[in-house]
Amino acid sequence: MHMFSDRGTWSHANQSFCPCDYAFIVEKGLYTFRASHLRSMPRITQTMPLVLDWAIRDNGSASMSCAAEAKKTTSYACVSNHSKCVDSTNGPGYICNCTQGYGGNPYVIGGCTNIDECAFPEKFPCHGVCKDTVGFYECRCPWGYESTGDPKENQCNPKLSRSAKIAIGVIVGTFGLIVVLLLTWLMFKHIELKAKNRELEEIERKNGGERLRNMKSLKIFTEQEIQKITDNNSKYLGKGSFGKVYKGTLPDTTKVAVKASIEVTEHTLDNFVKEVEIQSNMIHMNILKLLGCCLEVNVPLLVYEYAANGSLEDILYGKHGQPLQPLKLNSRLDIAIRSAEGLAYMHSYIQPTIQHGDVKPGNILLDSKLVPKISDFGLSKFLTTGKQYATVVVGCLGYMDPVFKHTGRLTEKSDVYSFGVVLLELICRKRITYGENGLIMEFKRAFDEEKSGRAMFDNEIAKEEDIPVLDEIGTLAIKCLKERCEERPHMASVARQLATLKETWEQRFLSM
């Protein structure tokens, strides 16, 4: 579509086509005329895109350009200061624009005016302090700041003095050195820790860790846990069969005793593991419960329940020079009965059955209510039903079965013999000594001569009305001390006889 002016006026008569009352300019290809549009133009087409691409031309003169027209002072269109001529890109002619830093109408005098670029930071960026100038703008970093390039494009950062840069360099270098040293130290610690862990794993393996870790009833403690439990071995209780015993406290406040076992070798490993398994599975109120063990040390540590009153030996004879505690006959009978029941459980009610091998007052522990707990068995002796002969001498001489001393043959009747000695100590409160003038020989002579051990009974319990029950206990002790194993009663029978004896004694006491 062509539009033209005839000396500034429009004349329909001069058109070569049928004139219309209405016309509009639209981008080519975006509108197609229809007759219906004369009556009603669709709303969607009321607004259409328009691209203006025009130029100042003189009837299509091919010679019309900026270079030629700038010489014509009367017809040159770019009349404003700070304007410039731009040749048309769609044919002959030209257009006028304001120069950089100016805006407005270049076709009128004074039409191009200065633009304040600082007011349009999106179009004219500045990362520092912006200052408008004639035709452009300045952008500088504020005092104390600098940019690595043009602040119009790069951020302004604090300017550092040479000494500050040196200081920062020293700090960064020192920090880097520290990081390197720290990483080196951590690497060596890691290597050291791995070596330590390998060593602990090897020690644990040597102590049967692979097999014992599979036991649900046994807790495996680390060396660090043991140190925490015992407060670094600060609460010494005494000396056990193979080492010192320390008091400890578990995280749940349960009191425990921690003591050394034996050093495990290839030859003793199987027995050690077997006895730990047996002990941890024994559930009887009169047997000291094995709660767990620590295998990360050369000599395994065993964690037992804690007996607050120490051993029967401490109660009978005092501890560290302390005065003797009163111990009534009723309490002595309870200790004897329950100790016998614990031993009977070991002899008859578990598989494999176990012979203690070292029954004595020092191995009968007492809790806060004087309930006895059989301790120090199995682990140190490795004596089970399947082993008829001991490979080492075990037990204290005064409590040792004469049959074992002569033959090395150990049976459950060996424990019965030792328990007979304990019975004598309970009613006489005299320490065992070995020889002709020892407790056993003296009591036997008294019994043979007077049919009673009255002269040897502890004065605290030797009341006239209690002499018969004491004689009954003495008689049972003599049976346990028979030279021939076959003549000794079984431990279960000893427990029943003691229980019956107490019941009879209590009924007699109540009937008085």
C-alpha positions as CSV (number, residue, x, y, z in Angstrom):
1,M,0.0,0.0,0.0
2,H,1.4,3.4,-1.0
3,M,0.6,6.7,0.6
4,F,1.6,10.0,-0.9
5,S,1.0,13.7,-0.5
6,D,0.4,16.2,-3.2
7,R,1.9,19.3,-1.8
8,G,0.6,18.7,1.7
9,T,-3.0,18.0,0.7
10,W,-4.9,14.8,0.1
11,S,-6.9,14.5,-3.1
12,H,-9.2,11.5,-3.8
13,A,-9.7,12.6,-7.3
14,N,-6.1,12.0,-8.1
15,Q,-6.2,8.3,-6.9
16,S,-6.1,5.7,-9.6
17,F,-8.2,3.3,-7.6
18,C,-11.6,3.5,-5.9
19,P,-11.1,5.6,-2.7
20,C,-12.3,4.4,0.7
21,D,-13.5,6.4,3.6
22,Y,-11.3,4.4,6.0
23,A,-7.8,3.1,5.8
24,F,-5.2,1.7,8.2
25,I,-1.6,0.5,8.1
26,V,-0.9,-3.1,9.2
27,E,2.1,-5.5,8.9
28,K,1.9,-7.3,5.6
29,G,0.4,-10.7,5.7
30,L,-1.5,-10.3,9.1
31,Y,-4.8,-9.1,7.7
32,T,-7.1,-10.4,4.9
33,F,-10.0,-8.2,3.7
34,R,-13.5,-9.6,3.8
35,A,-16.7,-7.9,2.7
36,S,-18.2,-8.6,6.1
37,H,-15.6,-6.4,7.7
38,L,-17.3,-3.4,6.1
39,R,-20.3,-4.0,8.4
40,S,-18.6,-5.3,11.5
41,M,-14.9,-5.6,12.2
42,P,-14.1,-8.6,14.4
43,R,-13.0,-7.6,17.9
44,I,-9.9,-9.7,17.7
45,T,-8.6,-7.7,14.7
46,Q,-9.3,-4.3,16.1
47,T,-5.7,-4.1,17.2
48,M,-3.0,-5.3,14.8
49,P,0.8,-5.0,14.8
50,L,2.5,-2.2,12.8
51,V,6.1,-2.0,11.8
52,L,7.3,1.5,10.9
53,D,10.3,1.3,8.6
54,W,10.5,4.7,6.9
55,A,13.0,7.3,5.6
56,I,13.1,10.8,4.3
57,R,13.1,10.5,0.5
58,D,12.7,12.8,-2.5
59,N,10.4,10.9,-4.9
60,G,12.7,7.9,-4.7
61,S,15.9,9.6,-5.7
62,A,18.6,7.1,-5.6
63,S,21.2,9.7,-4.8
64,M,19.5,10.9,-1.6
65,S,21.9,10.1,1.3
66,C,23.3,11.6,4.5
67,A,26.5,12.7,2.7
68,A,24.5,14.5,0.0
69,E,21.7,16.0,2.1
70,A,24.0,17.4,4.9
71,K,25.2,20.0,2.3
72,K,21.6,21.2,1.7
73,T,21.1,23.6,4.6
74,T,17.5,24.4,3.6
75,S,16.1,20.9,3.2
76,Y,18.4,18.9,5.6
77,A,16.1,17.4,8.3
78,C,18.5,16.8,11.1
79,V,18.4,20.4,12.4
80,S,18.9,19.8,16.2
81,N,22.3,20.1,17.9
82,H,23.6,16.8,19.0
83,S,21.7,15.0,16.2
84,K,23.1,12.8,13.5
85,C,22.1,11.5,10.1
86,V,21.7,7.8,9.5
87,D,21.3,6.3,6.0
88,S,18.2,4.3,5.4
89,T,18.5,0.5,5.3
90,N,15.5,-0.1,3.1
91,G,16.3,2.1,0.1
92,P,17.3,5.7,-0.7
93,G,16.9,8.3,2.0
94,Y,17.8,8.9,5.6
95,I,16.6,9.3,9.2
96,C,17.8,11.5,12.1
97,N,18.8,10.3,15.6
98,C,20.1,12.1,18.7
99,T,23.7,11.3,19.4
100,Q,24.9,9.2,22.4
101,G,24.0,10.7,25.7
102,Y,21.1,12.8,24.2
103,G,17.4,12.1,23.6
104,G,14.4,13.9,22.1
105,N,13.4,15.1,18.6
106,P,16.3,15.5,16.2
107,Y,14.0,17.1,13.5
108,V,13.5,20.4,15.4
109,I,16.0,22.9,16.6
110,G,17.1,22.1,20.2
111,G,15.1,18.9,20.1
112,C,18.0,16.7,21.4
113,T,18.7,17.2,25.1
114,N,21.1,15.6,27.5
115,I,20.0,12.3,29.2
116,D,20.7,11.7,32.9
117,E,22.0,8.2,32.5
118,C,22.3,7.8,36.3
119,A,18.5,7.8,36.5
120,F,18.3,4.7,34.4
121,P,20.7,2.2,36.2
122,E,19.1,-0.8,34.4
123,K,20.2,0.6,31.0
124,F,23.3,2.4,32.2
125,P,24.8,0.2,35.0
126,C,27.3,1.5,37.6
127,H,28.7,-0.5,40.5
128,G,30.2,2.6,42.1
129,V,29.3,6.3,42.3
130,C,27.4,7.5,39.2
131,K,27.9,11.1,37.9
132,D,26.0,12.5,34.9
133,T,28.1,14.4,32.3
134,V,27.1,16.3,29.1
135,G,26.5,13.6,26.6
136,F,27.4,10.6,28.8
137,Y,28.0,9.6,32.5
138,E,30.9,8.8,34.7
139,C,31.2,5.8,37.1
140,R,33.9,5.6,39.7
141,C,34.5,3.5,42.8
142,P,34.1,5.3,46.1
143,W,37.1,6.3,48.1
144,G,38.9,3.3,49.6
145,Y,37.5,0.9,46.9
146,E,38.8,-0.3,43.6
147,S,37.6,-2.4,40.7
148,T,39.5,-4.9,38.7
149,G,38.1,-3.3,35.5
150,D,35.5,-0.7,34.5
151,P,33.2,-0.2,37.5
152,K,30.4,0.0,35.0
153,E,30.9,-3.7,34.5
154,N,32.8,-4.9,37.6
155,Q,32.1,-4.7,41.3
156,C,34.0,-2.3,43.6
157,N,36.0,-4.0,46.4
158,P,37.8,-2.5,49.4
159,K,41.2,-1.2,48.4
160,L,44.0,-2.7,50.5
161,S,47.3,-1.2,51.3
162,R,50.5,-3.0,50.5
163,S,51.1,-3.8,54.2
164,A,47.5,-5.1,54.4
165,K,48.0,-7.3,51.4
166,I,51.2,-8.6,52.9
167,A,49.4,-9.3,56.2
168,I,46.6,-11.1,54.3
169,G,49.1,-13.1,52.4
170,V,50.9,-14.1,55.6
171,I,47.6,-15.0,57.2
172,V,46.4,-17.0,54.2
173,G,49.8,-18.7,53.9
174,T,49.9,-19.5,57.6
175,F,46.3,-20.8,57.5
176,G,47.2,-22.9,54.5
177,L,50.3,-24.2,56.3
178,I,48.1,-25.0,59.3
179,V,45.6,-26.8,57.1
180,V,48.4,-28.8,55.5
181,L,49.8,-29.7,58.9
182,L,46.4,-30.6,60.3
183,L,45.6,-32.8,57.3
184,T,49.0,-34.4,57.7
185,W,48.3,-35.0,61.4
186,L,44.8,-36.3,60.7
187,M,46.3,-38.7,58.0
188,F,48.9,-40.0,60.5
189,K,46.2,-40.3,63.2
190,H,44.0,-42.2,60.8
191,I,46.9,-44.5,59.9
192,E,47.7,-44.9,63.6
193,L,44.0,-45.6,64.4
194,K,43.7,-48.2,61.7
195,A,46.8,-49.9,63.0
196,K,45.4,-49.7,66.5
197,N,42.1,-51.1,65.3
198,R,43.9,-53.9,63.5
199,E,45.8,-54.7,66.7
200,L,42.6,-54.7,68.8
201,E,40.9,-56.9,66.3
202,E,43.8,-59.3,66.4
203,I,43.7,-59.4,70.2
204,E,39.9,-59.8,70.2
205,R,40.2,-62.6,67.7
206,K,42.9,-64.3,69.9
207,N,40.5,-64.1,72.8
208,G,37.6,-65.7,70.9
209,G,35.8,-62.6,69.8
210,E,34.4,-64.1,66.6
211,R,32.5,-66.7,68.6
212,L,31.6,-64.7,71.6
213,R,30.1,-61.8,69.7
214,N,27.4,-64.1,68.5
215,M,26.1,-64.7,72.0
216,K,22.9,-62.6,72.7
217,S,23.2,-63.1,76.5
218,L,26.7,-61.6,76.6
219,K,27.6,-58.0,76.1
220,I,31.0,-57.3,74.6
221,F,32.5,-54.1,76.1
222,T,35.3,-52.0,74.5
223,E,38.4,-51.1,76.5
224,Q,37.2,-47.5,76.6
225,E,33.8,-48.5,78.0
226,I,35.5,-50.5,80.7
227,Q,37.6,-47.5,81.6
228,K,34.5,-45.4,81.9
229,I,32.6,-48.0,83.9
230,T,35.4,-48.4,86.4
231,D,36.3,-44.6,86.3
232,N,39.8,-45.6,85.2
233,N,40.1,-48.3,87.9
234,S,39.6,-45.8,90.7
235,K,37.5,-48.1,93.0
236,Y,39.6,-51.1,94.0
237,L,37.7,-54.0,95.6
238,G,40.4,-56.6,96.1
239,K,42.3,-59.3,94.4
240,G,40.7,-62.1,92.5
241,S,42.1,-65.4,91.4
242,F,44.1,-63.8,88.5
243,G,44.2,-60.1,89.1
244,K,42.7,-57.1,90.8
245,V,38.9,-56.5,91.0
246,Y,37.4,-53.1,90.6
247,K,33.9,-51.7,91.2
248,G,32.1,-50.1,88.4
249,T,28.8,-48.6,87.3
250,L,27.0,-49.2,84.0
251,P,25.3,-46.4,82.2
252,D,22.0,-47.6,83.7
253,T,23.5,-47.2,87.2
254,T,23.8,-50.9,87.7
255,K,26.7,-51.7,90.0
256,V,29.2,-54.3,88.6
257,A,32.5,-55.9,89.5
258,V,35.3,-56.0,86.8
259,K,38.1,-58.5,87.2
260,A,40.8,-60.1,85.1
261,S,40.4,-63.7,83.7
262,I,43.3,-65.7,82.4
263,E,45.6,-65.0,79.5
264,V,44.1,-66.8,76.5
265,T,46.4,-68.9,74.3
266,E,45.8,-71.2,71.3
267,H,45.6,-74.1,73.8
268,T,43.2,-72.5,76.2
269,L,41.0,-70.6,73.7
270,D,38.3,-73.3,73.2
271,N,38.0,-73.9,77.0
272,F,37.8,-70.1,77.6
273,V,35.1,-69.6,75.1
274,K,33.2,-72.6,76.3
275,E,33.2,-71.5,79.9
276,V,32.2,-68.0,79.0
277,E,29.3,-69.4,77.1
278,I,28.3,-71.6,80.0
279,Q,28.6,-68.9,82.6
280,S,26.6,-66.3,80.6
281,N,23.8,-68.8,80.1
282,M,23.6,-69.8,83.8
283,I,20.6,-68.2,85.4
284,H,20.4,-68.9,89.1
285,M,19.9,-66.4,91.9
286,N,22.8,-68.0,93.9
287,I,25.3,-68.0,91.1
288,L,27.2,-64.7,90.3
289,K,25.9,-63.6,86.9
290,L,28.4,-62.9,84.2
291,L,27.1,-59.8,82.4
292,G,29.8,-59.3,79.7
293,C,33.5,-59.2,78.9
294,C,36.2,-57.1,77.3
295,L,38.3,-58.8,74.7
296,E,40.4,-55.9,73.5
297,V,43.0,-56.5,76.1
298,N,45.7,-59.2,76.4
299,V,44.1,-60.6,79.5
300,P,40.3,-60.6,79.0
301,L,38.2,-58.6,81.6
302,L,35.0,-60.1,83.0
303,V,32.1,-58.0,84.1
304,Y,30.0,-59.5,86.9
305,E,27.0,-58.4,89.0
306,Y,28.2,-56.6,92.1
307,A,28.0,-58.2,95.6
308,A,27.7,-55.3,98.1
309,N,28.7,-57.3,101.2
310,G,31.8,-58.8,99.8
311,S,32.6,-62.5,100.5
312,L,31.5,-64.9,103.2
313,E,35.1,-64.9,104.4
314,D,34.9,-61.1,105.0
315,I,31.7,-61.6,107.1
316,L,33.0,-64.6,109.1
317,Y,36.5,-63.2,109.9
318,G,36.4,-59.5,109.2
319,K,38.1,-57.5,106.5
320,H,41.1,-55.3,106.9
321,G,41.1,-55.5,110.6
322,Q,37.5,-54.4,110.9
323,P,35.4,-55.9,113.9
324,L,33.3,-59.0,113.2
325,Q,29.7,-58.4,112.2
326,P,27.0,-60.3,114.1
327,L,25.7,-63.3,112.1
328,K,22.7,-65.0,113.4
329,L,22.1,-68.8,113.0
330,N,19.1,-68.1,110.8
331,S,21.3,-66.1,108.4
332,R,24.0,-68.8,108.4
333,L,21.5,-71.4,107.6
334,D,20.2,-69.3,104.7
335,I,23.7,-68.8,103.3
336,A,24.4,-72.6,103.6
337,I,21.1,-73.6,101.9
338,R,21.3,-71.2,99.0
339,S,25.0,-71.8,98.4
340,A,24.2,-75.6,98.3
341,E,21.4,-74.9,95.8
342,G,23.7,-72.9,93.6
343,L,26.2,-75.7,93.5
344,A,23.5,-78.3,93.0
345,Y,22.3,-76.3,90.0
346,M,25.8,-76.5,88.5
347,H,26.1,-80.2,89.2
348,S,22.7,-81.4,88.0
349,Y,20.6,-78.8,86.2
350,I,22.7,-77.5,83.3
351,Q,24.4,-79.1,80.4
352,P,27.3,-79.7,80.4
353,T,27.4,-79.9,84.2
354,I,30.2,-78.1,86.0
355,Q,32.4,-78.8,89.0
356,H,33.4,-75.6,90.7
357,G,36.8,-76.9,92.0
358,D,37.4,-74.1,94.5
359,V,34.5,-73.9,96.9
360,K,35.5,-71.8,99.9
361,P,34.1,-68.8,101.8
362,G,36.2,-66.4,99.7
363,N,34.3,-67.6,96.6
364,I,30.8,-67.2,98.1
365,L,29.9,-63.6,97.7
366,L,27.0,-61.9,99.5
367,D,24.7,-59.1,98.2
368,S,23.2,-56.4,100.2
369,K,20.6,-58.8,101.6
370,L,23.2,-61.5,102.4
371,V,22.0,-63.6,99.5
372,P,25.0,-65.9,98.5
373,K,26.4,-65.9,95.0
374,I,28.8,-68.7,94.0
375,S,31.7,-67.1,92.1
376,D,35.2,-67.7,90.7
377,F,34.6,-71.0,89.0
378,G,35.0,-72.6,85.6
379,L,36.9,-69.9,83.8
380,S,40.1,-70.4,85.8
381,K,39.9,-74.2,86.0
382,F,38.2,-75.5,82.8
383,L,36.6,-78.4,84.7
384,T,33.6,-79.9,83.1
385,T,31.8,-83.3,83.3
386,G,33.7,-84.5,80.3
387,K,37.1,-84.0,81.9
388,Q,37.8,-86.6,84.6
389,Y,41.3,-85.4,85.5
390,A,42.5,-81.9,86.2
391,T,45.7,-80.8,84.3
392,V,46.6,-78.3,87.1
393,V,46.4,-78.2,90.8
394,V,43.4,-76.1,91.7
395,G,41.8,-74.9,94.9
396,C,43.1,-74.1,98.4
397,L,44.8,-77.0,100.2
398,G,42.6,-76.9,103.3
399,Y,39.4,-77.3,101.1
400,M,40.9,-79.8,98.7
401,D,39.4,-83.2,98.3
402,P,41.9,-85.8,99.5
403,V,40.9,-88.0,96.5
404,F,41.9,-85.2,94.2
405,K,45.2,-84.7,96.0
406,H,46.2,-88.3,95.6
407,T,44.7,-89.1,92.1
408,G,44.1,-85.8,90.4
409,R,40.6,-87.0,89.7
410,L,38.0,-84.3,90.2
411,T,34.2,-85.0,90.5
412,E,31.2,-83.2,91.8
413,K,31.9,-84.9,95.1
414,S,35.1,-82.9,95.3
415,D,32.8,-79.8,95.6
416,V,30.8,-81.6,98.3
417,Y,33.9,-82.1,100.3
418,S,34.9,-78.4,100.1
419,F,31.3,-77.4,101.0
420,G,31.6,-79.6,104.1
421,V,34.5,-77.5,105.2
422,V,32.4,-74.3,104.6
423,L,29.7,-75.7,106.8
424,L,32.2,-76.2,109.6
425,E,33.3,-72.6,109.3
426,L,29.7,-71.4,109.4
427,I,29.0,-73.0,112.7
428,C,32.4,-72.7,114.3
429,R,33.6,-69.3,112.8
430,K,37.1,-70.6,112.8
431,R,39.6,-70.4,109.9
432,I,40.5,-73.6,108.2
433,T,44.1,-74.8,108.8
434,Y,45.8,-77.9,107.4
435,G,47.2,-80.6,109.6
436,E,46.4,-82.6,112.8
437,N,45.3,-79.5,114.7
438,G,43.3,-78.1,111.8
439,L,39.5,-77.4,112.1
440,I,38.5,-80.6,110.3
441,M,40.6,-82.9,112.4
442,E,39.6,-81.2,115.7
443,F,35.9,-81.3,114.8
444,K,36.0,-84.9,113.9
445,R,37.8,-85.8,117.1
446,A,35.2,-83.8,119.1
447,F,32.4,-85.6,117.3
448,D,33.9,-89.0,117.8
449,E,34.6,-88.4,121.5
450,E,31.5,-86.5,122.5
451,K,29.1,-87.1,119.7
452,S,28.8,-83.3,119.5
453,G,30.9,-80.3,118.3
454,R,29.5,-78.2,121.2
455,A,33.0,-77.2,122.3
456,M,33.8,-75.8,118.9
457,F,30.6,-74.0,118.0
458,D,30.7,-70.2,117.7
459,N,29.6,-68.7,121.0
460,E,27.3,-66.2,119.2
461,I,25.0,-69.0,118.1
462,A,25.8,-71.7,120.6
463,K,22.6,-71.2,122.6
464,E,21.5,-74.3,124.5
465,E,18.2,-74.5,122.6
466,D,20.1,-74.4,119.3
467,I,22.8,-77.0,120.0
468,P,20.7,-79.8,118.4
469,V,20.4,-78.0,115.1
470,L,24.1,-77.2,115.2
471,D,24.9,-80.8,115.8
472,E,22.7,-81.7,112.8
473,I,24.7,-79.3,110.6
474,G,27.9,-80.7,112.0
475,T,26.7,-84.3,111.3
476,L,26.0,-83.3,107.7
477,A,29.4,-81.6,107.4
478,I,31.1,-84.9,108.6
479,K,29.2,-86.8,105.9
480,C,30.4,-84.3,103.3
481,L,34.0,-84.8,104.5
482,K,34.0,-88.6,104.1
483,E,37.3,-89.9,102.7
484,R,35.6,-92.0,100.1
485,C,33.7,-90.1,97.4
486,E,31.0,-92.7,97.2
487,E,30.0,-92.1,100.9
488,R,29.5,-88.4,100.4
489,P,26.0,-87.1,99.6
490,H,25.2,-85.3,96.4
491,M,25.0,-81.6,96.6
492,A,21.2,-81.6,95.8
493,S,20.7,-83.9,98.8
494,V,22.8,-81.6,101.0
495,A,20.6,-78.6,99.9
496,R,17.4,-80.6,100.7
497,Q,18.7,-81.7,104.1
498,L,19.7,-78.2,105.1
499,A,16.3,-76.8,104.0
500,T,14.5,-79.5,106.0
501,L,16.7,-78.9,109.0
502,K,15.9,-75.1,108.9
503,E,12.2,-75.8,108.6
504,T,12.3,-78.2,111.6
505,W,14.3,-75.7,113.6
506,E,11.9,-72.8,112.8
507,Q,8.9,-74.9,113.8
508,R,10.6,-76.0,117.0
509,F,11.4,-72.3,117.7
510,L,7.8,-71.2,117.0
511,S,6.4,-73.9,119.3
512,M,8.5,-72.8,122.3
